[in-house]
Amino acid sequence: MPVTLDLIRKKRSRILAIAGRHGATNLRIFGS
């Protein structure tokens, strides 16, 4: 099923927190 923008935003905040720990090298994959 399609991914809603709201879901992306929720995942993004979690991804950003994880990326902050591992470095932001993969961050551009998720856009801004």
TORMARVO-726661 format. One record per residue (C-alpha): y negated, z negated, x negated; residue number from 1; chain. Coordinates in pm, whole numbers, plus 50000, padded with zeros to 5 digits. Layout:
% residues N
@Y = Y	Z = Z	X = X	i = NUM	ch = A $
...
***
This chain:
% residues 32
@Y = 50000	Z = 50000	X = 50000	i = 1	ch = A $
@Y = 49642	Z = 50061	X = 49885	i = 2	ch = A $
@Y = 49475	Z = 49799	X = 49672	i = 3	ch = A $
@Y = 49161	Z = 49665	X = 49835	i = 4	ch = A $
@Y = 48841	Z = 49611	X = 49641	i = 5	ch = A $
@Y = 48854	Z = 49242	X = 49729	i = 6	ch = A $
@Y = 49199	Z = 49213	X = 49576	i = 7	ch = A $
@Y = 49083	Z = 49392	X = 49263	i = 8	ch = A $
@Y = 48794	Z = 49149	X = 49229	i = 9	ch = A $
@Y = 49028	Z = 48852	X = 49261	i = 10	ch = A $
@Y = 49267	Z = 48993	X = 49005	i = 11	ch = A $
@Y = 48979	Z = 49086	X = 48777	i = 12	ch = A $
@Y = 48853	Z = 48731	X = 48750	i = 13	ch = A $
@Y = 49203	Z = 48623	X = 48654	i = 14	ch = A $
@Y = 49237	Z = 48914	X = 48414	i = 15	ch = A $
@Y = 48902	Z = 48832	X = 48255	i = 16	ch = A $
@Y = 49012	Z = 48474	X = 48198	i = 17	ch = A $
@Y = 49336	Z = 48590	X = 48037	i = 18	ch = A $
@Y = 49160	Z = 48861	X = 47837	i = 19	ch = A $
@Y = 48915	Z = 48603	X = 47708	i = 20	ch = A $
@Y = 49207	Z = 48420	X = 47551	i = 21	ch = A $
@Y = 49376	Z = 48729	X = 47410	i = 22	ch = A $
@Y = 49065	Z = 48924	X = 47316	i = 23	ch = A $
@Y = 48892	Z = 49184	X = 47532	i = 24	ch = A $
@Y = 49058	Z = 49490	X = 47377	i = 25	ch = A $
@Y = 49225	Z = 49597	X = 47703	i = 26	ch = A $
@Y = 48933	Z = 49507	X = 47928	i = 27	ch = A $
@Y = 48802	Z = 49863	X = 47958	i = 28	ch = A $
@Y = 49123	Z = 49961	X = 48138	i = 29	ch = A $
@Y = 49015	Z = 49753	X = 48436	i = 30	ch = A $
@Y = 48663	Z = 49892	X = 48449	i = 31	ch = A $
@Y = 48356	Z = 49685	X = 48515	i = 32	ch = A $
***
